[in-house]
Amino acid sequence: MNKGDLINKIAEGAKITKAQATDALNAVLDSIAAELKGDGKVTLIGFGTFSVSKRDARSGRNPQTGQTITIDAKKVVKFKPGKELSDSVN
């Protein structure tokens, strides 16, 4: 499923237009991104939790040359599924 398919499902399920569904989905995604950008956390009960984790700088190896390289520190987004979501997949 891609974003367009999700918009169609939202529009159908909520009985709204595709334009309204697009606006709603974009608002949700923008809100989640803004919260994570500020090192926040977003918890959707039953669905899961989005959070930001800091990954320290580390050394790695270039697989083609075998040369040791330094991998910079960075922030990464993590998602931990909620119990209801996990149970619905099984």
PDB file of N, CA, C and O in Angstrom, chain B, residues numbered from 101:
ATOM      1  N   MET B 101       0.857  -1.176   0.000  1.00  0.00           N
ATOM      2  CA  MET B 101       0.000   0.000   0.000  1.00  0.00           C
ATOM      3  C   MET B 101       0.900   1.235   0.000  1.00  0.00           C
ATOM      4  O   MET B 101       1.869   1.305   0.756  1.00  0.00           O
ATOM      5  N   ASN B 102       0.578   2.193  -0.840  1.00  0.00           N
ATOM      6  CA  ASN B 102       1.325   3.444  -0.857  1.00  0.00           C
ATOM      7  C   ASN B 102       0.432   4.565  -0.321  1.00  0.00           C
ATOM      8  O   ASN B 102      -0.701   4.322   0.094  1.00  0.00           O
ATOM      9  N   LYS B 103       0.958   5.797  -0.337  1.00  0.00           N
ATOM     10  CA  LYS B 103       0.216   6.919   0.237  1.00  0.00           C
ATOM     11  C   LYS B 103      -1.118   7.137  -0.479  1.00  0.00           C
ATOM     12  O   LYS B 103      -2.126   7.426   0.167  1.00  0.00           O
ATOM     13  N   GLY B 104      -1.132   7.001  -1.805  1.00  0.00           N
ATOM     14  CA  GLY B 104      -2.371   7.166  -2.557  1.00  0.00           C
ATOM     15  C   GLY B 104      -3.424   6.146  -2.172  1.00  0.00           C
ATOM     16  O   GLY B 104      -4.601   6.481  -2.041  1.00  0.00           O
ATOM     17  N   ASP B 105      -3.005   4.903  -1.991  1.00  0.00           N
ATOM     18  CA  ASP B 105      -3.934   3.850  -1.568  1.00  0.00           C
ATOM     19  C   ASP B 105      -4.485   4.149  -0.176  1.00  0.00           C
ATOM     20  O   ASP B 105      -5.668   3.941   0.092  1.00  0.00           O
ATOM     21  N   LEU B 106      -3.616   4.637   0.703  1.00  0.00           N
ATOM     22  CA  LEU B 106      -4.045   4.957   2.066  1.00  0.00           C
ATOM     23  C   LEU B 106      -5.052   6.107   2.049  1.00  0.00           C
ATOM     24  O   LEU B 106      -6.037   6.079   2.787  1.00  0.00           O
ATOM     25  N   ILE B 107      -4.812   7.097   1.226  1.00  0.00           N
ATOM     26  CA  ILE B 107      -5.748   8.220   1.101  1.00  0.00           C
ATOM     27  C   ILE B 107      -7.108   7.719   0.621  1.00  0.00           C
ATOM     28  O   ILE B 107      -8.143   8.147   1.131  1.00  0.00           O
ATOM     29  N   ASN B 108      -7.110   6.815  -0.358  1.00  0.00           N
ATOM     30  CA  ASN B 108      -8.375   6.249  -0.841  1.00  0.00           C
ATOM     31  C   ASN B 108      -9.113   5.510   0.264  1.00  0.00           C
ATOM     32  O   ASN B 108     -10.330   5.646   0.390  1.00  0.00           O
ATOM     33  N   LYS B 109      -8.391   4.725   1.073  1.00  0.00           N
ATOM     34  CA  LYS B 109      -9.017   3.983   2.185  1.00  0.00           C
ATOM     35  C   LYS B 109      -9.589   4.944   3.225  1.00  0.00           C
ATOM     36  O   LYS B 109     -10.688   4.724   3.733  1.00  0.00           O
ATOM     37  N   ILE B 110      -8.844   6.012   3.547  1.00  0.00           N
ATOM     38  CA  ILE B 110      -9.317   6.992   4.523  1.00  0.00           C
ATOM     39  C   ILE B 110     -10.583   7.667   4.007  1.00  0.00           C
ATOM     40  O   ILE B 110     -11.563   7.798   4.739  1.00  0.00           O
ATOM     41  N   ALA B 111     -10.561   8.096   2.748  1.00  0.00           N
ATOM     42  CA  ALA B 111     -11.720   8.766   2.161  1.00  0.00           C
ATOM     43  C   ALA B 111     -12.945   7.860   2.177  1.00  0.00           C
ATOM     44  O   ALA B 111     -14.048   8.296   2.504  1.00  0.00           O
ATOM     45  N   GLU B 112     -12.741   6.610   1.823  1.00  0.00           N
ATOM     46  CA  GLU B 112     -13.842   5.646   1.792  1.00  0.00           C
ATOM     47  C   GLU B 112     -14.360   5.359   3.199  1.00  0.00           C
ATOM     48  O   GLU B 112     -15.569   5.361   3.433  1.00  0.00           O
ATOM     49  N   GLY B 113     -13.443   5.111   4.131  1.00  0.00           N
ATOM     50  CA  GLY B 113     -13.838   4.753   5.491  1.00  0.00           C
ATOM     51  C   GLY B 113     -14.491   5.885   6.259  1.00  0.00           C
ATOM     52  O   GLY B 113     -15.406   5.655   7.050  1.00  0.00           O
ATOM     53  N   ALA B 114     -14.026   7.113   6.032  1.00  0.00           N
ATOM     54  CA  ALA B 114     -14.569   8.265   6.750  1.00  0.00           C
ATOM     55  C   ALA B 114     -15.661   8.975   5.965  1.00  0.00           C
ATOM     56  O   ALA B 114     -16.250   9.944   6.444  1.00  0.00           O
ATOM     57  N   LYS B 115     -15.931   8.486   4.744  1.00  0.00           N
ATOM     58  CA  LYS B 115     -16.942   9.093   3.865  1.00  0.00           C
ATOM     59  C   LYS B 115     -16.670  10.584   3.651  1.00  0.00           C
ATOM     60  O   LYS B 115     -17.551  11.429   3.815  1.00  0.00           O
ATOM     61  N   ILE B 116     -15.415  10.879   3.278  1.00  0.00           N
ATOM     62  CA  ILE B 116     -15.010  12.239   2.950  1.00  0.00           C
ATOM     63  C   ILE B 116     -14.354  12.221   1.569  1.00  0.00           C
ATOM     64  O   ILE B 116     -14.095  11.154   1.012  1.00  0.00           O
ATOM     65  N   THR B 117     -14.089  13.394   1.026  1.00  0.00           N
ATOM     66  CA  THR B 117     -13.473  13.455  -0.295  1.00  0.00           C
ATOM     67  C   THR B 117     -11.994  13.081  -0.204  1.00  0.00           C
ATOM     68  O   THR B 117     -11.394  13.092   0.872  1.00  0.00           O
ATOM     69  N   LYS B 118     -11.428  12.752  -1.359  1.00  0.00           N
ATOM     70  CA  LYS B 118      -9.999  12.424  -1.398  1.00  0.00           C
ATOM     71  C   LYS B 118      -9.154  13.634  -1.006  1.00  0.00           C
ATOM     72  O   LYS B 118      -8.113  13.484  -0.366  1.00  0.00           O
ATOM     73  N   ALA B 119      -9.596  14.825  -1.388  1.00  0.00           N
ATOM     74  CA  ALA B 119      -8.864  16.039  -1.023  1.00  0.00           C
ATOM     75  C   ALA B 119      -8.852  16.228   0.495  1.00  0.00           C
ATOM     76  O   ALA B 119      -7.826  16.585   1.074  1.00  0.00           O
ATOM     77  N   GLN B 120      -9.991  15.988   1.129  1.00  0.00           N
ATOM     78  CA  GLN B 120     -10.059  16.099   2.585  1.00  0.00           C
ATOM     79  C   GLN B 120      -9.205  15.021   3.251  1.00  0.00           C
ATOM     80  O   GLN B 120      -8.532  15.285   4.247  1.00  0.00           O
ATOM     81  N   ALA B 121      -9.234  13.816   2.702  1.00  0.00           N
ATOM     82  CA  ALA B 121      -8.426  12.725   3.251  1.00  0.00           C
ATOM     83  C   ALA B 121      -6.939  13.032   3.099  1.00  0.00           C
ATOM     84  O   ALA B 121      -6.148  12.748   3.998  1.00  0.00           O
ATOM     85  N   THR B 122      -6.559  13.616   1.958  1.00  0.00           N
ATOM     86  CA  THR B 122      -5.166  13.996   1.741  1.00  0.00           C
ATOM     87  C   THR B 122      -4.737  15.038   2.759  1.00  0.00           C
ATOM     88  O   THR B 122      -3.659  14.933   3.345  1.00  0.00           O
ATOM     89  N   ASP B 123      -5.573  16.041   2.971  1.00  0.00           N
ATOM     90  CA  ASP B 123      -5.263  17.083   3.959  1.00  0.00           C
ATOM     91  C   ASP B 123      -5.136  16.497   5.360  1.00  0.00           C
ATOM     92  O   ASP B 123      -4.233  16.865   6.111  1.00  0.00           O
ATOM     93  N   ALA B 124      -6.040  15.583   5.710  1.00  0.00           N
ATOM     94  CA  ALA B 124      -6.014  14.976   7.039  1.00  0.00           C
ATOM     95  C   ALA B 124      -4.755  14.142   7.232  1.00  0.00           C
ATOM     96  O   ALA B 124      -4.092  14.250   8.263  1.00  0.00           O
ATOM     97  N   LEU B 125      -4.421  13.312   6.251  1.00  0.00           N
ATOM     98  CA  LEU B 125      -3.233  12.471   6.366  1.00  0.00           C
ATOM     99  C   LEU B 125      -1.974  13.324   6.432  1.00  0.00           C
ATOM    100  O   LEU B 125      -1.092  13.064   7.251  1.00  0.00           O
ATOM    101  N   ASN B 126      -1.882  14.341   5.578  1.00  0.00           N
ATOM    102  CA  ASN B 126      -0.712  15.225   5.603  1.00  0.00           C
ATOM    103  C   ASN B 126      -0.581  15.947   6.933  1.00  0.00           C
ATOM    104  O   ASN B 126       0.533  16.142   7.421  1.00  0.00           O
ATOM    105  N   ALA B 127      -1.710  16.352   7.534  1.00  0.00           N
ATOM    106  CA  ALA B 127      -1.683  17.017   8.830  1.00  0.00           C
ATOM    107  C   ALA B 127      -1.150  16.075   9.912  1.00  0.00           C
ATOM    108  O   ALA B 127      -0.359  16.482  10.763  1.00  0.00           O
ATOM    109  N   VAL B 128      -1.587  14.823   9.873  1.00  0.00           N
ATOM    110  CA  VAL B 128      -1.120  13.834  10.853  1.00  0.00           C
ATOM    111  C   VAL B 128       0.382  13.590  10.682  1.00  0.00           C
ATOM    112  O   VAL B 128       1.134  13.614  11.656  1.00  0.00           O
ATOM    113  N   LEU B 129       0.810  13.358   9.445  1.00  0.00           N
ATOM    114  CA  LEU B 129       2.224  13.078   9.196  1.00  0.00           C
ATOM    115  C   LEU B 129       3.105  14.275   9.539  1.00  0.00           C
ATOM    116  O   LEU B 129       4.190  14.105  10.095  1.00  0.00           O
ATOM    117  N   ASP B 130       2.646  15.490   9.211  1.00  0.00           N
ATOM    118  CA  ASP B 130       3.406  16.692   9.541  1.00  0.00           C
ATOM    119  C   ASP B 130       3.514  16.886  11.054  1.00  0.00           C
ATOM    120  O   ASP B 130       4.559  17.297  11.558  1.00  0.00           O
ATOM    121  N   SER B 131       2.433  16.590  11.772  1.00  0.00           N
ATOM    122  CA  SER B 131       2.440  16.726  13.226  1.00  0.00           C
ATOM    123  C   SER B 131       3.400  15.736  13.867  1.00  0.00           C
ATOM    124  O   SER B 131       4.124  16.089  14.798  1.00  0.00           O
ATOM    125  N   ILE B 132       3.413  14.503  13.380  1.00  0.00           N
ATOM    126  CA  ILE B 132       4.341  13.497  13.900  1.00  0.00           C
ATOM    127  C   ILE B 132       5.775  13.922  13.619  1.00  0.00           C
ATOM    128  O   ILE B 132       6.629  13.845  14.503  1.00  0.00           O
ATOM    129  N   ALA B 133       6.047  14.370  12.393  1.00  0.00           N
ATOM    130  CA  ALA B 133       7.401  14.788  12.023  1.00  0.00           C
ATOM    131  C   ALA B 133       7.866  15.975  12.866  1.00  0.00           C
ATOM    132  O   ALA B 133       9.018  16.012  13.298  1.00  0.00           O
ATOM    133  N   ALA B 134       6.982  16.941  13.103  1.00  0.00           N
ATOM    134  CA  ALA B 134       7.343  18.116  13.899  1.00  0.00           C
ATOM    135  C   ALA B 134       7.678  17.723  15.334  1.00  0.00           C
ATOM    136  O   ALA B 134       8.634  18.239  15.912  1.00  0.00           O
ATOM    137  N   GLU B 135       6.908  16.829  15.900  1.00  0.00           N
ATOM    138  CA  GLU B 135       7.172  16.381  17.276  1.00  0.00           C
ATOM    139  C   GLU B 135       8.496  15.632  17.362  1.00  0.00           C
ATOM    140  O   GLU B 135       9.261  15.829  18.305  1.00  0.00           O
ATOM    141  N   LEU B 136       8.767  14.779  16.387  1.00  0.00           N
ATOM    142  CA  LEU B 136      10.021  14.026  16.390  1.00  0.00           C
ATOM    143  C   LEU B 136      11.218  14.939  16.143  1.00  0.00           C
ATOM    144  O   LEU B 136      12.297  14.707  16.689  1.00  0.00           O
ATOM    145  N   LYS B 137      11.039  15.963  15.336  1.00  0.00           N
ATOM    146  CA  LYS B 137      12.124  16.908  15.062  1.00  0.00           C
ATOM    147  C   LYS B 137      12.564  17.597  16.350  1.00  0.00           C
ATOM    148  O   LYS B 137      13.743  17.909  16.518  1.00  0.00           O
ATOM    149  N   GLY B 138      11.628  17.833  17.249  1.00  0.00           N
ATOM    150  CA  GLY B 138      11.933  18.431  18.541  1.00  0.00           C
ATOM    151  C   GLY B 138      12.331  17.405  19.590  1.00  0.00           C
ATOM    152  O   GLY B 138      12.247  17.678  20.788  1.00  0.00           O
ATOM    153  N   ASP B 139      12.760  16.231  19.155  1.00  0.00           N
ATOM    154  CA  ASP B 139      13.163  15.127  20.040  1.00  0.00           C
ATOM    155  C   ASP B 139      12.025  14.632  20.926  1.00  0.00           C
ATOM    156  O   ASP B 139      12.266  14.095  22.007  1.00  0.00           O
ATOM    157  N   GLY B 140      10.790  14.811  20.472  1.00  0.00           N
ATOM    158  CA  GLY B 140       9.637  14.341  21.215  1.00  0.00           C
ATOM    159  C   GLY B 140       9.317  12.890  20.898  1.00  0.00           C
ATOM    160  O   GLY B 140      10.087  12.187  20.243  1.00  0.00           O
ATOM    161  N   LYS B 141       8.167  12.468  21.380  1.00  0.00           N
ATOM    162  CA  LYS B 141       7.718  11.089  21.198  1.00  0.00           C
ATOM    163  C   LYS B 141       6.229  11.137  20.919  1.00  0.00           C
ATOM    164  O   LYS B 141       5.506  11.928  21.525  1.00  0.00           O
ATOM    165  N   VAL B 142       5.762  10.290  19.997  1.00  0.00           N
ATOM    166  CA  VAL B 142       4.339  10.239  19.654  1.00  0.00           C
ATOM    167  C   VAL B 142       3.842   8.828  19.939  1.00  0.00           C
ATOM    168  O   VAL B 142       4.328   7.855  19.362  1.00  0.00           O
ATOM    169  N   THR B 143       2.862   8.732  20.841  1.00  0.00           N
ATOM    170  CA  THR B 143       2.291   7.440  21.199  1.00  0.00           C
ATOM    171  C   THR B 143       0.843   7.393  20.750  1.00  0.00           C
ATOM    172  O   THR B 143       0.032   8.232  21.140  1.00  0.00           O
ATOM    173  N   LEU B 144       0.530   6.412  19.932  1.00  0.00           N
ATOM    174  CA  LEU B 144      -0.842   6.166  19.501  1.00  0.00           C
ATOM    175  C   LEU B 144      -1.260   4.848  20.148  1.00  0.00           C
ATOM    176  O   LEU B 144      -0.861   3.772  19.703  1.00  0.00           O
ATOM    177  N   ILE B 145      -2.056   4.944  21.188  1.00  0.00           N
ATOM    178  CA  ILE B 145      -2.428   3.776  21.976  1.00  0.00           C
ATOM    179  C   ILE B 145      -3.008   2.698  21.064  1.00  0.00           C
ATOM    180  O   ILE B 145      -3.914   2.958  20.271  1.00  0.00           O
ATOM    181  N   GLY B 146      -2.474   1.491  21.187  1.00  0.00           N
ATOM    182  CA  GLY B 146      -2.937   0.357  20.399  1.00  0.00           C
ATOM    183  C   GLY B 146      -2.230   0.232  19.062  1.00  0.00           C
ATOM    184  O   GLY B 146      -2.207  -0.848  18.471  1.00  0.00           O
ATOM    185  N   PHE B 147      -1.645   1.338  18.572  1.00  0.00           N
ATOM    186  CA  PHE B 147      -0.947   1.295  17.284  1.00  0.00           C
ATOM    187  C   PHE B 147       0.555   1.212  17.480  1.00  0.00           C
ATOM    188  O   PHE B 147       1.200   0.292  16.977  1.00  0.00           O
ATOM    189  N   GLY B 148       1.114   2.167  18.210  1.00  0.00           N
ATOM    190  CA  GLY B 148       2.550   2.123  18.445  1.00  0.00           C
ATOM    191  C   GLY B 148       3.115   3.462  18.861  1.00  0.00           C
ATOM    192  O   GLY B 148       2.382   4.434  19.042  1.00  0.00           O
ATOM    193  N   THR B 149       4.434   3.500  19.011  1.00  0.00           N
ATOM    194  CA  THR B 149       5.127   4.691  19.468  1.00  0.00           C
ATOM    195  C   THR B 149       6.260   5.037  18.517  1.00  0.00           C
ATOM    196  O   THR B 149       7.092   4.192  18.187  1.00  0.00           O
ATOM    197  N   PHE B 150       6.280   6.291  18.083  1.00  0.00           N
ATOM    198  CA  PHE B 150       7.373   6.830  17.285  1.00  0.00           C
ATOM    199  C   PHE B 150       8.281   7.597  18.239  1.00  0.00           C
ATOM    200  O   PHE B 150       7.800   8.374  19.063  1.00  0.00           O
ATOM    201  N   SER B 151       9.594   7.383  18.133  1.00  0.00           N
ATOM    202  CA  SER B 151      10.537   8.103  18.977  1.00  0.00           C
ATOM    203  C   SER B 151      11.829   8.355  18.213  1.00  0.00           C
ATOM    204  O   SER B 151      12.052   7.801  17.137  1.00  0.00           O
ATOM    205  N   VAL B 152      12.678   9.204  18.791  1.00  0.00           N
ATOM    206  CA  VAL B 152      13.968   9.532  18.193  1.00  0.00           C
ATOM    207  C   VAL B 152      15.056   8.957  19.081  1.00  0.00           C
ATOM    208  O   VAL B 152      15.013   9.089  20.304  1.00  0.00           O
ATOM    209  N   SER B 153      16.021   8.325  18.458  1.00  0.00           N
ATOM    210  CA  SER B 153      17.148   7.755  19.180  1.00  0.00           C
ATOM    211  C   SER B 153      18.429   8.336  18.598  1.00  0.00           C
ATOM    212  O   SER B 153      18.525   8.566  17.393  1.00  0.00           O
ATOM    213  N   LYS B 154      19.403   8.571  19.456  1.00  0.00           N
ATOM    214  CA  LYS B 154      20.682   9.097  18.991  1.00  0.00           C
ATOM    215  C   LYS B 154      21.651   7.939  18.794  1.00  0.00           C
ATOM    216  O   LYS B 154      21.880   7.141  19.703  1.00  0.00           O
ATOM    217  N   ARG B 155      22.206   7.861  17.612  1.00  0.00           N
ATOM    218  CA  ARG B 155      23.179   6.818  17.289  1.00  0.00           C
ATOM    219  C   ARG B 155      24.568   7.454  17.335  1.00  0.00           C
ATOM    220  O   ARG B 155      24.834   8.422  16.623  1.00  0.00           O
ATOM    221  N   ASP B 156      25.449   6.911  18.172  1.00  0.00           N
ATOM    222  CA  ASP B 156      26.799   7.440  18.324  1.00  0.00           C
ATOM    223  C   ASP B 156      27.630   7.205  17.073  1.00  0.00           C
ATOM    224  O   ASP B 156      27.341   6.315  16.273  1.00  0.00           O
ATOM    225  N   ALA B 157      28.670   8.021  16.918  1.00  0.00           N
ATOM    226  CA  ALA B 157      29.614   7.809  15.821  1.00  0.00           C
ATOM    227  C   ALA B 157      30.314   6.474  16.051  1.00  0.00           C
ATOM    228  O   ALA B 157      30.539   6.061  17.188  1.00  0.00           O
ATOM    229  N   ARG B 158      30.651   5.816  14.962  1.00  0.00           N
ATOM    230  CA  ARG B 158      31.296   4.511  15.093  1.00  0.00           C
ATOM    231  C   ARG B 158      32.168   4.271  13.867  1.00  0.00           C
ATOM    232  O   ARG B 158      32.077   4.983  12.867  1.00  0.00           O
ATOM    233  N   SER B 159      33.003   3.264  13.971  1.00  0.00           N
ATOM    234  CA  SER B 159      33.830   2.930  12.807  1.00  0.00           C
ATOM    235  C   SER B 159      33.194   1.761  12.076  1.00  0.00           C
ATOM    236  O   SER B 159      32.581   0.883  12.683  1.00  0.00           O
ATOM    237  N   GLY B 160      33.352   1.770  10.770  1.00  0.00           N
ATOM    238  CA  GLY B 160      32.814   0.704   9.934  1.00  0.00           C
ATOM    239  C   GLY B 160      33.856   0.316   8.905  1.00  0.00           C
ATOM    240  O   GLY B 160      34.985   0.804   8.922  1.00  0.00           O
ATOM    241  N   ARG B 161      33.459  -0.561   8.019  1.00  0.00           N
ATOM    242  CA  ARG B 161      34.398  -1.025   7.010  1.00  0.00           C
ATOM    243  C   ARG B 161      33.728  -0.973   5.645  1.00  0.00           C
ATOM    244  O   ARG B 161      32.599  -1.432   5.477  1.00  0.00           O
ATOM    245  N   ASN B 162      34.442  -0.407   4.670  1.00  0.00           N
ATOM    246  CA  ASN B 162      33.964  -0.377   3.298  1.00  0.00           C
ATOM    247  C   ASN B 162      34.080  -1.800   2.758  1.00  0.00           C
ATOM    248  O   ASN B 162      35.187  -2.334   2.683  1.00  0.00           O
ATOM    249  N   PRO B 163      32.960  -2.430   2.378  1.00  0.00           N
ATOM    250  CA  PRO B 163      33.014  -3.828   1.948  1.00  0.00           C
ATOM    251  C   PRO B 163      33.789  -4.043   0.643  1.00  0.00           C
ATOM    252  O   PRO B 163      34.293  -5.139   0.399  1.00  0.00           O
ATOM    253  N   GLN B 164      33.886  -3.014  -0.189  1.00  0.00           N
ATOM    254  CA  GLN B 164      34.607  -3.173  -1.458  1.00  0.00           C
ATOM    255  C   GLN B 164      36.108  -3.102  -1.280  1.00  0.00           C
ATOM    256  O   GLN B 164      36.853  -3.866  -1.894  1.00  0.00           O
ATOM    257  N   THR B 165      36.559  -2.168  -0.423  1.00  0.00           N
ATOM    258  CA  THR B 165      38.004  -1.972  -0.282  1.00  0.00           C
ATOM    259  C   THR B 165      38.558  -2.529   1.011  1.00  0.00           C
ATOM    260  O   THR B 165      39.763  -2.755   1.118  1.00  0.00           O
ATOM    261  N   GLY B 166      37.705  -2.753   1.994  1.00  0.00           N
ATOM    262  CA  GLY B 166      38.170  -3.220   3.290  1.00  0.00           C
ATOM    263  C   GLY B 166      38.702  -2.086   4.147  1.00  0.00           C
ATOM    264  O   GLY B 166      39.153  -2.319   5.268  1.00  0.00           O
ATOM    265  N   GLN B 167      38.655  -0.858   3.636  1.00  0.00           N
ATOM    266  CA  GLN B 167      39.171   0.303   4.349  1.00  0.00           C
ATOM    267  C   GLN B 167      38.252   0.657   5.518  1.00  0.00           C
ATOM    268  O   GLN B 167      37.029   0.615   5.383  1.00  0.00           O
ATOM    269  N   THR B 168      38.840   1.006   6.665  1.00  0.00           N
ATOM    270  CA  THR B 168      38.068   1.434   7.821  1.00  0.00           C
ATOM    271  C   THR B 168      37.612   2.867   7.595  1.00  0.00           C
ATOM    272  O   THR B 168      38.393   3.730   7.192  1.00  0.00           O
ATOM    273  N   ILE B 169      36.315   3.108   7.866  1.00  0.00           N
ATOM    274  CA  ILE B 169      35.759   4.446   7.710  1.00  0.00           C
ATOM    275  C   ILE B 169      35.057   4.848   8.997  1.00  0.00           C
ATOM    276  O   ILE B 169      34.718   3.998   9.820  1.00  0.00           O
ATOM    277  N   THR B 170      34.841   6.150   9.167  1.00  0.00           N
ATOM    278  CA  THR B 170      34.114   6.654  10.325  1.00  0.00           C
ATOM    279  C   THR B 170      32.693   6.976   9.895  1.00  0.00           C
ATOM    280  O   THR B 170      32.471   7.682   8.912  1.00  0.00           O
ATOM    281  N   ILE B 171      31.738   6.448  10.642  1.00  0.00           N
ATOM    282  CA  ILE B 171      30.322   6.711  10.387  1.00  0.00           C
ATOM    283  C   ILE B 171      29.889   7.757  11.410  1.00  0.00           C
ATOM    284  O   ILE B 171      29.997   7.531  12.615  1.00  0.00           O
ATOM    285  N   ASP B 172      29.402   8.893  10.934  1.00  0.00           N
ATOM    286  CA  ASP B 172      29.032  10.005  11.803  1.00  0.00           C
ATOM    287  C   ASP B 172      27.862   9.659  12.718  1.00  0.00           C
ATOM    288  O   ASP B 172      27.046   8.787  12.420  1.00  0.00           O
ATOM    289  N   ALA B 173      27.808  10.372  13.839  1.00  0.00           N
ATOM    290  CA  ALA B 173      26.672  10.243  14.751  1.00  0.00           C
ATOM    291  C   ALA B 173      25.451  10.845  14.074  1.00  0.00           C
ATOM    292  O   ALA B 173      25.574  11.785  13.288  1.00  0.00           O
ATOM    293  N   LYS B 174      24.274  10.309  14.374  1.00  0.00           N
ATOM    294  CA  LYS B 174      23.048  10.867  13.812  1.00  0.00           C
ATOM    295  C   LYS B 174      21.854  10.443  14.645  1.00  0.00           C
ATOM    296  O   LYS B 174      21.939   9.555  15.493  1.00  0.00           O
ATOM    297  N   LYS B 175      20.738  11.108  14.375  1.00  0.00           N
ATOM    298  CA  LYS B 175      19.482  10.759  15.021  1.00  0.00           C
ATOM    299  C   LYS B 175      18.708   9.852  14.075  1.00  0.00           C
ATOM    300  O   LYS B 175      18.717  10.063  12.862  1.00  0.00           O
ATOM    301  N   VAL B 176      18.045   8.853  14.621  1.00  0.00           N
ATOM    302  CA  VAL B 176      17.240   7.942  13.815  1.00  0.00           C
ATOM    303  C   VAL B 176      15.844   7.828  14.429  1.00  0.00           C
ATOM    304  O   VAL B 176      15.683   7.909  15.647  1.00  0.00           O
ATOM    305  N   VAL B 177      14.849   7.641  13.580  1.00  0.00           N
ATOM    306  CA  VAL B 177      13.474   7.474  14.032  1.00  0.00           C
ATOM    307  C   VAL B 177      13.239   5.990  14.294  1.00  0.00           C
ATOM    308  O   VAL B 177      13.608   5.134  13.490  1.00  0.00           O
ATOM    309  N   LYS B 178      12.622   5.708  15.424  1.00  0.00           N
ATOM    310  CA  LYS B 178      12.284   4.329  15.771  1.00  0.00           C
ATOM    311  C   LYS B 178      10.767   4.216  15.908  1.00  0.00           C
ATOM    312  O   LYS B 178      10.083   5.176  16.264  1.00  0.00           O
ATOM    313  N   PHE B 179      10.266   3.029  15.618  1.00  0.00           N
ATOM    314  CA  PHE B 179       8.846   2.748  15.789  1.00  0.00           C
ATOM    315  C   PHE B 179       8.712   1.442  16.550  1.00  0.00           C
ATOM    316  O   PHE B 179       9.277   0.423  16.153  1.00  0.00           O
ATOM    317  N   LYS B 180       7.967   1.475  17.638  1.00  0.00           N
ATOM    318  CA  LYS B 180       7.697   0.262  18.398  1.00  0.00           C
ATOM    319  C   LYS B 180       6.198   0.001  18.302  1.00  0.00           C
ATOM    320  O   LYS B 180       5.398   0.789  18.807  1.00  0.00           O
ATOM    321  N   PRO B 181       5.811  -1.104  17.655  1.00  0.00           N
ATOM    322  CA  PRO B 181       4.376  -1.375  17.503  1.00  0.00           C
ATOM    323  C   PRO B 181       3.709  -1.650  18.850  1.00  0.00           C
ATOM    324  O   PRO B 181       4.308  -2.216  19.764  1.00  0.00           O
ATOM    325  N   GLY B 182       2.452  -1.230  18.937  1.00  0.00           N
ATOM    326  CA  GLY B 182       1.663  -1.493  20.135  1.00  0.00           C
ATOM    327  C   GLY B 182       1.153  -2.932  20.154  1.00  0.00           C
ATOM    328  O   GLY B 182       1.224  -3.646  19.154  1.00  0.00           O
ATOM    329  N   LYS B 183       0.646  -3.336  21.300  1.00  0.00           N
ATOM    330  CA  LYS B 183       0.184  -4.714  21.470  1.00  0.00           C
ATOM    331  C   LYS B 183      -0.953  -5.062  20.512  1.00  0.00           C
ATOM    332  O   LYS B 183      -0.948  -6.140  19.917  1.00  0.00           O
ATOM    333  N   GLU B 184      -1.924  -4.167  20.356  1.00  0.00           N
ATOM    334  CA  GLU B 184      -3.061  -4.457  19.474  1.00  0.00           C
ATOM    335  C   GLU B 184      -2.616  -4.639  18.035  1.00  0.00           C
ATOM    336  O   GLU B 184      -3.107  -5.532  17.344  1.00  0.00           O
ATOM    337  N   LEU B 185      -1.682  -3.796  17.569  1.00  0.00           N
ATOM    338  CA  LEU B 185      -1.175  -3.917  16.212  1.00  0.00           C
ATOM    339  C   LEU B 185      -0.413  -5.224  16.053  1.00  0.00           C
ATOM    340  O   LEU B 185      -0.602  -5.937  15.067  1.00  0.00           O
ATOM    341  N   SER B 186       0.437  -5.540  17.005  1.00  0.00           N
ATOM    342  CA  SER B 186       1.204  -6.782  16.952  1.00  0.00           C
ATOM    343  C   SER B 186       0.288  -8.005  16.953  1.00  0.00           C
ATOM    344  O   SER B 186       0.514  -8.960  16.209  1.00  0.00           O
ATOM    345  N   ASP B 187      -0.737  -7.969  17.784  1.00  0.00           N
ATOM    346  CA  ASP B 187      -1.663  -9.101  17.870  1.00  0.00           C
ATOM    347  C   ASP B 187      -2.485  -9.238  16.593  1.00  0.00           C
ATOM    348  O   ASP B 187      -2.827 -10.353  16.199  1.00  0.00           O
ATOM    349  N   SER B 188      -2.810  -8.119  15.937  1.00  0.00           N
ATOM    350  CA  SER B 188      -3.633  -8.199  14.736  1.00  0.00           C
ATOM    351  C   SER B 188      -2.868  -8.778  13.555  1.00  0.00           C
ATOM    352  O   SER B 188      -3.482  -9.278  12.613  1.00  0.00           O
ATOM    353  N   VAL B 189      -1.557  -8.724  13.585  1.00  0.00           N
ATOM    354  CA  VAL B 189      -0.736  -9.267  12.500  1.00  0.00           C
ATOM    355  C   VAL B 189      -0.581 -10.775  12.639  1.00  0.00           C
ATOM    356  O   VAL B 189      -0.453 -11.484  11.641  1.00  0.00           O
ATOM    357  N   ASN B 190      -0.592 -11.255  13.854  1.00  0.00           N
ATOM    358  CA  ASN B 190      -0.404 -12.701  14.091  1.00  0.00           C
ATOM    359  C   ASN B 190      -1.653 -13.496  13.837  1.00  0.00           C
ATOM    360  O   ASN B 190      -1.649 -14.717  13.992  1.00  0.00           O
TER     361      ASN B 190
END
